[in-house]
Amino acid sequence: MKYPRTFHLPGSPGATTDDRVQHDLSWLDGELVVTEKMDGGNLTFTRDAMYARSLDSGTQPWDRPAKALWAMTAHRIPDEWRVCGESMWARRSIAYTDLPGVFLVFGIWDETNTLLGWDDTVDWAQRLELPVVPVLYRGGSLSEACAAWSRQRSEDCSEGYVVRAAGRIPAADFDHRVLKWVRAGHVRTEASWRHRDDFPINEFA
């Protein structure tokens, strides 16, 4: 199943004419979680397969370490669940020096096509022995949530952030309850790196 498009927050500098911006923020009420938007490649682990944004997208050379990790993890993923995260082995626009793993979980979908609440996401990631993306804020203020990234990160070392409702999110509500803010010109690599075998890699803790 294809990973849903994440809409931009109003004022997100990285939004282009091809992107969608969510202006109705009324759904972001209650407890919120802000995670760092990592500069990696979107991957999904299921019990039976590993793929990028859609089932027919295949895998790339820079996903080899993540594929090896999936092979060791797949049997523990419940049927019809999808574990989604960033493939972090290849270095893209940001050079990371202390990553906790080659695959960082940012969301898990259950068999009802519902995104697990954040606490359950962390719990399941721990059961699967997979690290999660960094958390920058948790609380009830949208303004504080949106300010958390700039207090802890800069555009030189971070692509942006994702703010989501802390609880369970049905697929139909995703475009209102999971939004992103992305730095301007966030893709800063030459497209040719994808056609090379000697692409740079990140560093890990």
Helices and strands as residue ranges (DSSP letters): E 7-8, E 32-37, E 41-45, E 50-51, G 61-63, H 64-73, G 74-76, E 82-87, E 103-109, E 114-115, H 118-127, E 135-139, H 142-152, E 160-165, E 169-170, G 171-173, H 174-177, E 178-182, G 191-195
